[in-house]
Amino acid sequence: MVYPQKGQPALAFFCFSAPEPMSDELPILYRDADFIAINKPSGLLVHRSMIDRHETRFALQLLRDQIGQRVYPLHRLDKPTSGVLLFALSPEAARDAGEQFAEKQLQKTYLAITRGYAPESGVINHPLREELDKISDKNAQRDKPAQEAITRFERLATTAQPFAIDRYPKSRFSLVQCQPLTGRKHQIRRHLKHISHPIIGDAKHGKGNYNRYFAKHLNAGRLLLTAIELELTHPYTHERLVISAPLDGVFQSLITRFHWREALPQRWCKSLADNPM
């Protein structure tokens, strides 16, 4: 793939089919001489971690083997989160693009399905204490003060489904777009819990009865959070890149079931058009 030409509008790159969760062939969303972006499936670690010591599959190694060269991750996604994951193809490109991540000069957009009717829009400004893992962070300082954490969100759609999970005869859900303005661990998951609208499928910050219902009755046993879009400036061409990731089969099924397709921008619906369910 060549660089975008001067004067062209911001570009969106799509993988035209949803990725298979356990496929070793990672869907490539964008590639040029310096960078490559994939659609990471839910359940795949970005790289080796002490938290999952028995895991043997990692996006970094799979992509390296797939394209036959070293890759350098520019950011992270939690294991259960799917979506756009960007790598540099050289240490120099990693350094130059990494400055935008460090200085927050890019925009990350996530899509989540939450419990209840979330507010129409807002900014969650709620400091978060660092979440420490018992194994990998056993020597870390445990009395650090809470750090600034800000998330902008917008409710795109709602639904009331005719089944009871809690004490009410109907169950309400929201489709929420989130843009983290800071980068704390599990920030979106913790912030949505903070406003009492946890993400469905969140084993740590959500509600178990909702998670179990979605897994058993709606074939949705994953965290319903995806990194749907990443927007940044190419450090060498200076063109604005917009890299979007198609929704996987689980998300597609729920979007269709809840009649939410019209709430999504057209560029996010390509996989739904190709896979109308």
N, C-alpha and C positions, 0 to 999 in steps of 0.2 A: 504494500500500500504506500502511496506517495503522500508527501505533505500536502495539506490544503493550500490552495493558491490564495495570494493576497486578494482581498476584496470579497472573498466568499463569505457567506453568513456562517454563524456558529454551526458546527456539524454534529449530528447525532449518528452514532454507529450502533447497529443492532445485530444480535444473533437471532436468526429467524425461526428458531425452534427452542423450546424450553429445554434446559439441560437435564439429563438423567442424573439423579442424585448420586449414584455411585459409579458413574462412568469415569474412566481414566482419561478420556479425551475431553479436555476443558474447552468450553465454547469461547472463542476469541471474539471480542467486541470491537477491538481497535488495535492496529499495529502499524508502526512506522520504523524508521531506522533506530530510534532511541527508546521507544516505549511500547508496551503491550498491555492491554486490559482484557481481563477474562470475566465471565459470569460465574462467580463462585457458588457452587451448590450449598444448600444448608447441610450441616453435618460434617463439613470438611474443614480441618484446621488450616490456617495459613502456613504455619511452619511448626516444627517440632516444639513441644511444650512439656514441661514437668507436670502440668496439670493432667494431661492425658498421656502418661508415659507408655501406655500399651498401644497407642494409635500408631499406625504404620503408613497412613496416606496423608500427604500434605500438599497443599496447592503449589508451594514453591518447588518441590521436587518433581511433581507431576508436570508442571509447565516447563521446567528445565528439560526434562526428558522428552517432552512433546516437541519442542522447537529446537532442541540440540544446542542450547547455550545457557549460560548463567543468567539468572534474573534477580532483581533486587526489589523487594516489596517496598512501596512508598507509604503504605498505611496498613491498617489491620481491620479485619472484620471478625467478630466473635464466631466461634465454631457454628452455632445454630443459625447465624444470619447469612442470608444469601445476597448476591448482587455484585455490583461493579467493584473489581479489585485491580488496582493499577500497579504495574511493575516497570522499573527502568531496566534497560538492557546493558547498562554500563555503570560503573561507580560514578563517573562524571555526570551522567544524566540523572542518577539518583540524587546527587548533591544539588544540582541546579533546580530540579523539580521539587526537591525536599524543602527548599526555602519557602515555597508557596504553602506547603502544609504547616511548616513551623510558624509562619506569619499569618496564617488563616486567610490567604488570598484566593481561596477556592470555595466552591459551594458543594456540599454533600446533601443529597436529598434521599430520605428514606420513606418507605410506605409501611404502615402498620395497621393491623386489625385489632381493635381494642374492645374491651368490655364496656358496655354502657354508651350513652350518648355523650361524647366528648364536647367541650365548648367549641363554638364555631372557629375560633382562632385565638391565638395568644402567644405570649412569651413566658416560658417557665424559667425564672431566675432563682435557682435553688442550689446553694453550694452543696457539694458532695464530699464526704470523706472517702479516702481511697479504699477500695475493696481489696483486701489482702487474701491471698490463697494460703492455706495451711502448709502446703508443700513448697511452692516456688517462692513464697514471700516469708518464709519462716524467720529470716533474719532481718526483715524490714522493720523500720520504726513504726510503732503501732499507735502513737499519740499525735500524729500529724493533724493539723487543723484542716477543716473542710476547705476545699478549693472551689473557686468560682466555676459555676456550670450554668450555661444558658442554652435553651432549646426553643426555637421558633416553631410553631405548629399551626396547621390548618385542617379543619375537618372537611373532608371531601364528600362524604356520604354517610347515611345511617340506614339501619334496618331493624325492624322488630320481627323476630322469628317466632312462629307458633309452637314453641317447645319450652318447657320449664327446666331450668338448670338450678336456679336458686329458688327462692320462695314465691316468685312471680310467675304467672301463667305464660308470659311471653319473655323472650330474652332479647336484649338490645345490644347492638354492636355498632362500631364506627370504623370508617376507613379514614385514617389520619396520615397526613403528610408532615414529616418532621425534618427540620434542618438544624443540626447541632452547630452552635456558634463557638463552642469549646469542645474539647476532646477527652472527657473523662471516661473511665471504664464503665461500660454498661449505662452510659448517660441517658440515652433515650428510654431504655427500659426502666430505669430508676425514676426518671422524671415523669413518665406517664403513670407509673404507680403512685407517685407523689400527688398527682391530681385525681387519683382514684379511678383511673381508666387504664389498668394494666393490659399489656399485650397478651393476646391469646397464645398459649403455647410456651409462656415464660415460666419455666420450672422454678426459678428462684424468686422472681418478683411478681408472678401472676397468681391466679387462683386455680387450685388443683382440680376442682369440680368442672370448671370450664375447659381446662386443658384436656381432661379425660373425655369429656363429651365430644369435643372436636376430633380427638384422635379416634374414638370408637365409632361415632355416628356420621362424621363428615370427612373421614379419611384425611384428616389434617393433624398429623402428630408432630409437627415442627413448630418452631418459634415463628410466628407470623410477622416477621420484620425482614424487610429486604432493602438493600442499598440500591435504589432504583436508578439513581443518576449521579454523575460526578461531572462538575464543570470547572475547568481550569484553563489557564493560559499556557500554550506551548512555549517552553522557555527559549526555543530556538527560532521558531517561525513567528511567535507572538500572536498567533491566531487563537481565538477562543474555542476550546474543544468542549463539546457536550457529549458525554458517553453514557448511553442508557442501556439498561439490562432488561431483557424480557422477563416477564413473570414466569415462575415455574408452574408445573401442573397443579400443585396444591393451591397456589394463589389464584390461578386461572379459574379453577373450579369454584372457588368461593366468590370471586368477583362476578362470575356468571350466575351463580345460585342466588346471590343477594341483589342482583340487577344493578350493579355498580359501574358497569362499563362506561356509561355516559359521563361519569364523574371524573374519568381519567383523561389526561391529555392524550391526543392521538398518537404521539410518539411512544407512549407507554403501552399502547394497545396492539402493537404489531403482532405479538404472539397470540393475542386473543383472536385477531382476524385470521391468522393462519391455523389456529386451533380453536374453532368456535365451540368445542365441547358438545 
